[in-house]
Amino acid sequence: MRTSSDRILTTHVGSLPRPTDLHAMGLARRNGEKIDEPAYEARVRRAVTDIVRKQAEIGIDIVSDGEMSKPSFITYINERLSGFEIDPADRNQSPWAGSREVRAFPDYYKPQLANVHTRHTHYLCTGPVKYRGAQRLAADLENLKAAVAATNAVEAFVPATSVCSIEDWNRNAYYKADEDYLVALAEAMSEEYRAIVDAGFVLQVDEPRLVTYYVTHPDQSLEQCRQWIATRVEAINHALRGIPKDRVRFHTCYGINFGPRLHDLEVKHILDILGRLNAGAFSFEAANPRHEHEWTSWREAKLPDDVIMIPGMITQSNVMVEHPESVAQRLMRWIDAFGRERVIAGTDCGFASFAGNDEIHESIVWAKFEALVQGTRLASAQMRASV
């Protein structure tokens, strides 16, 4: 994994707005409509080439394919795992219904409970979980490799969903215990994780559920949530076994975009558990008002000296474009706390984690990215001037 040296590197979380025509083709494909598969594959390749080039032109150093081929950061896995069938149960209720947030602000959240997530198909585990996505994954990796080769990008990463997000999205009706289901998912996902690293890319494990479990389960105490998180960290490590941690970055975030977020789990309560992850870098929210202060918690967590911080310097939680000087000021705190070699400027979350759910208009997304790059350059200049 590349690290910052004479300047601070920039990256993001992975998902980016998909082209309208590609989204329409992908939606038709997922709905079982007959489409021109070669034309679809060609459009994906072109979209990856375009999105990687745009990232590099703006000045993003560590790029992704924007998840152009994926319907979302999680539901893509339904094409890559066997042992599942469509869940016949009615799961149209928002995952946030009944959460600590909704209980605190019911009038605010009432019109939002028809969440975009509920429009996606959920699956039920009815047999042994096996990985069957090698061909689709290989196509994604080849597309990204070709696109990166045509740019001056420093490095590329590939997001892959986590076992506990799958556990939540696809109910278990086959394994006798939750732990058995988690192990099976870990065994399957380890194939995807290893293939990404073997192809020469940095693996990013996407796992928002670790920190959103607390807000969506108001019946659980903090200690009960900590125990639940610890079990899932073990499962993630099982999936990562044998992969060098310096090829792995771990991303977590809080899911809700436009909301009060008064009940987000504070990272100080779980940093001791997160520190057990076999990851060489952590990507997390640090730009929005609920989490910007938490740089002190990360500083005091006593993580290993080789762990890289990828704090968010711009947020998906509002449409306001951050000022580059604000980005630089935020970033300098992290540089002062961890040293320039251990800091990469990132984003709070993805900007289109579900294709078509572009809560922030594409034009604003790229304006935010430009602010990220400009602010990081300001911080790098300040860093060099202080030496």
C-alpha positions as CSV (number, residue, x, y, z in Angstrom):
1,M,0.0,0.0,0.0
2,R,1.5,3.3,-1.1
3,T,2.0,5.9,1.6
4,S,2.4,9.7,1.6
5,S,5.9,11.1,1.7
6,D,6.8,14.5,0.2
7,R,3.1,15.2,-0.3
8,I,-0.2,13.8,1.1
9,L,-1.9,11.3,-1.2
10,T,-5.6,11.5,-1.9
11,T,-8.2,8.7,-2.3
12,H,-11.9,8.1,-1.7
13,V,-14.2,5.3,-0.6
14,G,-15.1,3.7,-4.0
15,S,-18.7,4.3,-5.3
16,L,-19.2,7.1,-7.8
17,P,-22.2,8.2,-9.8
18,R,-22.9,5.8,-12.7
19,P,-23.7,7.1,-16.2
20,T,-27.5,7.2,-16.8
21,D,-27.5,4.8,-19.7
22,L,-25.3,2.3,-17.9
23,H,-27.5,2.4,-14.9
24,A,-30.6,1.8,-17.1
25,M,-28.9,-1.2,-18.7
26,G,-27.9,-2.7,-15.4
27,L,-31.3,-2.2,-13.9
28,A,-32.9,-4.0,-16.9
29,R,-30.4,-6.8,-16.5
30,R,-31.2,-7.2,-12.8
31,N,-34.9,-7.2,-13.6
32,G,-34.4,-10.2,-15.8
33,E,-35.0,-8.3,-19.1
34,K,-33.1,-9.5,-22.1
35,I,-30.3,-7.2,-23.0
36,D,-27.3,-7.2,-25.3
37,E,-24.7,-8.7,-23.0
38,P,-21.7,-7.8,-25.1
39,A,-22.9,-4.2,-25.4
40,Y,-23.4,-4.1,-21.7
41,E,-19.9,-5.4,-21.0
42,A,-18.5,-2.9,-23.5
43,R,-20.4,0.0,-21.8
44,V,-19.0,-1.1,-18.4
45,R,-15.5,-1.1,-19.7
46,R,-15.9,2.4,-21.2
47,A,-17.4,3.7,-18.0
48,V,-14.5,2.4,-16.0
49,T,-12.0,3.9,-18.4
50,D,-13.8,7.3,-18.2
51,I,-14.2,7.3,-14.4
52,V,-10.6,6.4,-13.7
53,R,-9.4,9.0,-16.1
54,K,-11.6,11.6,-14.5
55,Q,-10.3,10.8,-11.0
56,A,-6.7,11.0,-12.2
57,E,-7.3,14.3,-14.0
58,I,-8.8,15.9,-10.9
59,G,-5.8,14.7,-8.9
60,I,-7.0,11.7,-7.0
61,D,-3.9,9.5,-6.5
62,I,-5.4,6.2,-5.3
63,V,-8.4,5.4,-7.6
64,S,-11.2,2.8,-8.0
65,D,-13.4,1.8,-10.8
66,G,-16.3,3.7,-9.2
67,E,-18.1,0.3,-8.8
68,M,-19.4,0.9,-12.4
69,S,-20.5,-2.7,-12.8
70,K,-22.2,-3.0,-9.4
71,P,-25.8,-2.2,-8.5
72,S,-24.6,-1.3,-5.0
73,F,-21.7,-1.9,-2.6
74,I,-23.5,-4.9,-1.3
75,T,-26.2,-6.3,-3.6
76,Y,-23.6,-7.1,-6.3
77,I,-22.6,-10.1,-4.3
78,N,-25.9,-11.8,-5.0
79,E,-24.5,-12.6,-8.5
80,R,-21.3,-14.1,-6.9
81,L,-22.5,-16.4,-4.2
82,S,-24.5,-19.6,-4.5
83,G,-26.7,-21.0,-1.7
84,F,-29.3,-18.2,-2.0
85,E,-32.8,-17.7,-3.4
86,I,-35.0,-14.7,-3.4
87,D,-36.4,-14.0,0.0
88,P,-40.2,-14.3,-0.1
89,A,-40.7,-12.4,3.1
90,D,-41.8,-8.8,3.0
91,R,-38.7,-6.7,3.8
92,N,-40.0,-3.4,2.4
93,Q,-39.6,-1.6,5.8
94,S,-36.7,0.8,6.0
95,P,-33.7,-0.6,8.0
96,W,-33.9,2.6,10.0
97,A,-37.5,2.2,11.1
98,G,-37.5,1.9,14.9
99,S,-33.9,3.0,15.2
100,R,-32.6,5.4,17.9
101,E,-32.6,8.2,15.3
102,V,-36.2,7.6,14.2
103,R,-37.4,7.4,17.8
104,A,-35.7,10.7,18.6
105,F,-36.8,12.5,15.4
106,P,-40.0,10.8,14.1
107,D,-41.4,13.7,12.3
108,Y,-38.2,14.4,10.4
109,Y,-37.7,10.8,9.4
110,K,-41.3,10.0,8.5
111,P,-41.0,11.0,4.8
112,Q,-37.7,9.2,4.5
113,L,-38.7,5.8,5.6
114,A,-39.4,4.7,2.0
115,N,-35.7,4.2,1.8
116,V,-34.0,3.4,-1.5
117,H,-32.5,0.3,0.0
118,T,-36.0,-1.3,0.3
119,R,-36.3,-1.3,-3.5
120,H,-33.6,-3.9,-3.8
121,T,-34.2,-7.6,-3.7
122,H,-33.1,-9.5,-0.6
123,Y,-32.1,-13.1,-0.6
124,L,-32.5,-16.1,1.7
125,C,-29.7,-18.5,2.5
126,T,-31.1,-22.0,1.8
127,G,-28.0,-24.0,1.1
128,P,-24.2,-24.1,1.5
129,V,-22.6,-20.7,0.6
130,K,-20.0,-21.0,-2.1
131,Y,-18.2,-18.3,-4.2
132,R,-19.1,-18.4,-7.9
133,G,-18.1,-14.9,-9.0
134,A,-14.6,-15.5,-10.3
135,Q,-15.5,-14.6,-13.9
136,R,-17.4,-11.4,-13.0
137,L,-14.6,-10.4,-10.7
138,A,-11.9,-11.1,-13.2
139,A,-13.7,-8.9,-15.7
140,D,-13.8,-6.0,-13.2
141,L,-10.1,-6.4,-12.4
142,E,-9.1,-6.4,-16.0
143,N,-11.2,-3.3,-16.7
144,L,-9.6,-1.5,-13.8
145,K,-6.1,-2.6,-14.7
146,A,-6.5,-1.4,-18.3
147,A,-8.0,1.9,-17.2
148,V,-5.3,2.6,-14.6
149,A,-2.5,1.9,-17.1
150,A,-3.7,4.8,-19.2
151,T,-3.3,7.3,-16.3
152,N,-0.8,8.6,-13.8
153,A,-2.7,7.2,-10.9
154,V,-0.4,6.2,-8.0
155,E,-2.3,3.1,-7.0
156,A,-5.8,1.5,-7.3
157,F,-8.0,-0.2,-4.8
158,V,-11.1,-2.4,-5.2
159,P,-13.9,-2.3,-2.7
160,A,-15.5,-5.6,-1.6
161,T,-18.4,-6.0,0.7
162,S,-18.0,-7.5,4.2
163,V,-19.4,-10.7,5.6
164,C,-21.6,-9.0,8.2
165,S,-23.2,-6.7,5.6
166,I,-24.2,-9.8,3.7
167,E,-25.4,-11.5,6.9
168,D,-27.7,-8.5,7.4
169,W,-28.9,-8.2,3.8
170,N,-29.5,-11.9,3.1
171,R,-31.2,-13.8,6.0
172,N,-30.0,-17.2,7.1
173,A,-32.4,-20.1,6.8
174,Y,-29.9,-22.9,6.4
175,Y,-27.1,-22.8,9.0
176,K,-28.0,-23.8,12.6
177,A,-26.2,-20.8,14.2
178,D,-25.3,-17.3,13.2
179,E,-21.7,-18.0,13.8
180,D,-21.8,-20.9,11.3
181,Y,-23.3,-18.6,8.7
182,L,-20.7,-16.0,9.3
183,V,-17.9,-18.5,8.9
184,A,-19.4,-19.8,5.6
185,L,-19.7,-16.2,4.3
186,A,-16.1,-15.6,5.4
187,E,-14.9,-18.7,3.6
188,A,-16.6,-17.6,0.4
189,M,-15.6,-13.9,0.5
190,S,-12.0,-14.9,1.2
191,E,-11.8,-16.0,-2.5
192,E,-12.8,-12.6,-3.7
193,Y,-10.5,-10.8,-1.3
194,R,-7.5,-12.9,-2.3
195,A,-8.2,-12.5,-6.0
196,I,-8.2,-8.7,-5.6
197,V,-4.9,-8.7,-3.8
198,D,-3.3,-11.3,-6.2
199,A,-4.2,-9.1,-9.1
200,G,-2.0,-6.4,-7.6
201,F,-4.7,-4.1,-6.2
202,V,-5.3,-2.9,-2.6
203,L,-8.4,-4.5,-1.1
204,Q,-10.9,-2.3,0.7
205,V,-13.4,-4.1,2.9
206,D,-16.6,-2.2,3.1
207,E,-18.4,-2.6,6.4
208,P,-20.9,0.1,7.5
209,R,-22.9,-2.3,9.6
210,L,-20.3,-2.5,12.4
211,V,-21.1,1.0,13.5
212,T,-24.7,1.3,12.4
213,Y,-25.8,-1.8,14.4
214,Y,-25.9,0.3,17.5
215,V,-28.3,2.9,16.1
216,T,-30.6,0.4,14.4
217,H,-30.9,-1.8,17.5
218,P,-32.1,0.5,20.3
219,D,-32.9,-2.6,22.4
220,Q,-29.2,-3.5,22.7
221,S,-27.0,-1.9,25.3
222,L,-23.6,-0.5,24.3
223,E,-21.8,-3.5,25.8
224,Q,-24.1,-5.9,23.9
225,C,-23.3,-4.1,20.7
226,R,-19.6,-4.3,21.5
227,Q,-19.9,-8.0,21.9
228,W,-21.8,-8.3,18.6
229,I,-19.1,-6.2,16.8
230,A,-16.3,-8.2,18.3
231,T,-17.8,-11.4,16.9
232,R,-18.0,-9.8,13.4
233,V,-14.4,-8.6,13.6
234,E,-13.4,-12.2,14.1
235,A,-15.4,-13.2,11.0
236,I,-13.8,-10.5,8.9
237,N,-10.3,-11.6,10.1
238,H,-11.2,-15.1,9.1
239,A,-12.0,-13.9,5.6
240,L,-8.7,-12.0,5.5
241,R,-6.5,-14.8,6.7
242,G,-3.3,-15.2,4.8
243,I,-3.6,-11.7,3.2
244,P,-0.8,-9.3,4.2
245,K,-2.4,-6.5,6.2
246,D,-0.5,-3.9,4.2
247,R,-2.7,-4.8,1.2
248,V,-5.9,-4.2,3.1
249,R,-7.8,-1.1,4.0
250,F,-11.0,-1.2,6.1
251,H,-13.8,1.2,5.6
252,T,-16.7,1.8,7.9
253,C,-19.3,4.6,8.0
254,Y,-22.7,5.4,9.5
255,G,-25.0,4.9,6.5
256,I,-27.4,7.8,7.1
257,N,-26.7,10.8,4.8
258,F,-29.0,13.7,5.5
259,G,-30.1,13.4,9.1
260,P,-29.4,14.7,12.6
261,R,-27.4,11.6,13.4
262,L,-27.5,12.3,17.1
263,H,-27.2,8.6,18.0
264,D,-24.2,7.6,15.8
265,L,-22.0,5.3,17.8
266,E,-18.9,7.2,19.0
267,V,-15.8,5.6,17.7
268,K,-14.1,5.9,21.0
269,H,-16.4,3.1,22.3
270,I,-15.1,0.5,19.7
271,L,-11.6,1.5,18.7
272,D,-10.1,-1.3,20.9
273,I,-12.2,-3.8,18.9
274,L,-11.5,-2.2,15.5
275,G,-7.8,-2.3,16.3
276,R,-8.0,-6.2,16.1
277,L,-8.7,-6.1,12.4
278,N,-6.1,-7.4,10.1
279,A,-6.0,-4.2,8.1
280,G,-3.1,-1.9,7.3
281,A,-5.3,1.2,6.9
282,F,-8.6,2.6,8.2
283,S,-11.0,4.7,6.2
284,F,-13.7,6.5,8.2
285,E,-15.9,9.6,8.7
286,A,-14.0,12.6,9.9
287,A,-15.4,15.6,7.9
288,N,-19.0,15.9,9.1
289,P,-20.0,17.7,12.4
290,R,-20.8,14.4,14.2
291,H,-17.3,12.9,13.7
292,E,-14.8,15.7,12.9
293,H,-13.7,15.8,16.5
294,E,-12.9,12.1,16.7
295,W,-9.3,12.6,15.5
296,T,-8.4,12.8,19.1
297,S,-9.9,9.4,19.8
298,W,-8.0,7.8,16.9
299,R,-4.8,9.5,18.2
300,E,-5.3,8.1,21.7
301,A,-6.2,4.6,20.4
302,K,-2.6,3.4,20.3
303,L,-2.9,1.6,17.1
304,P,0.3,0.0,15.7
305,D,2.7,2.5,14.2
306,D,2.4,1.1,10.7
307,V,-1.4,1.6,10.5
308,I,-2.4,4.2,7.9
309,M,-5.2,6.7,8.6
310,I,-7.6,7.6,5.7
311,P,-9.9,10.1,7.4
312,G,-12.7,11.7,5.4
313,M,-11.9,15.3,4.4
314,I,-15.1,15.8,2.5
315,T,-18.6,14.4,3.3
316,Q,-21.5,12.8,1.6
317,S,-23.7,14.1,4.5
318,N,-24.5,17.4,2.9
319,V,-24.4,19.2,-0.5
320,M,-22.2,22.0,0.6
321,V,-18.8,22.0,-1.1
322,E,-16.0,22.2,1.5
323,H,-13.6,25.0,1.3
324,P,-10.0,23.9,0.5
325,E,-8.6,25.7,3.5
326,S,-11.0,23.8,5.8
327,V,-9.8,20.6,4.2
328,A,-6.2,21.6,4.8
329,Q,-6.9,22.6,8.4
330,R,-8.6,19.2,9.0
331,L,-5.8,17.4,7.4
332,M,-3.0,19.1,9.3
333,R,-4.5,17.8,12.6
334,W,-4.1,14.3,11.3
335,I,-0.6,15.0,10.0
336,D,0.5,16.5,13.3
337,A,-1.0,13.5,15.2
338,F,0.2,10.7,13.1
339,G,3.0,12.0,10.8
340,R,2.7,12.5,7.0
341,E,3.6,8.9,6.2
342,R,0.6,7.6,8.0
343,V,-2.1,9.9,6.6
344,I,-4.0,9.7,3.3
345,A,-6.8,12.2,2.6
346,G,-10.1,10.4,1.9
347,T,-13.8,10.9,1.9
348,D,-16.4,10.1,4.6
349,C,-18.3,7.6,2.4
350,G,-19.1,6.7,-1.2
351,F,-21.2,9.1,-3.3
352,A,-23.4,6.5,-4.9
353,S,-23.3,3.4,-2.8
354,F,-26.5,2.3,-4.4
355,A,-26.6,3.0,-8.2
356,G,-29.2,5.6,-9.0
357,N,-29.4,6.8,-5.5
358,D,-27.4,10.0,-6.1
359,E,-28.4,12.0,-3.1
360,I,-25.7,14.5,-4.1
361,H,-25.8,15.6,-7.7
362,E,-22.8,14.4,-9.8
363,S,-21.7,18.0,-10.5
364,I,-21.4,18.6,-6.7
365,V,-19.6,15.3,-6.2
366,W,-16.8,16.4,-8.5
367,A,-16.7,19.9,-7.0
368,K,-16.2,18.2,-3.6
369,F,-13.4,16.1,-5.1
370,E,-11.7,19.2,-6.5
371,A,-11.9,20.8,-3.0
372,L,-10.3,17.6,-1.5
373,V,-7.4,17.8,-3.9
374,Q,-6.9,21.5,-3.6
375,G,-7.1,21.3,0.2
376,T,-4.6,18.4,0.3
377,R,-2.2,20.4,-1.8
378,L,-2.4,23.3,0.6
379,A,-1.7,20.9,3.5
380,S,1.2,19.4,1.6
381,A,2.7,22.9,1.0
382,Q,2.3,23.8,4.7
383,M,3.9,20.5,5.7
384,R,6.9,21.1,3.5
385,A,7.2,24.7,4.7
386,S,7.3,23.6,8.3
387,V,10.2,21.1,7.7
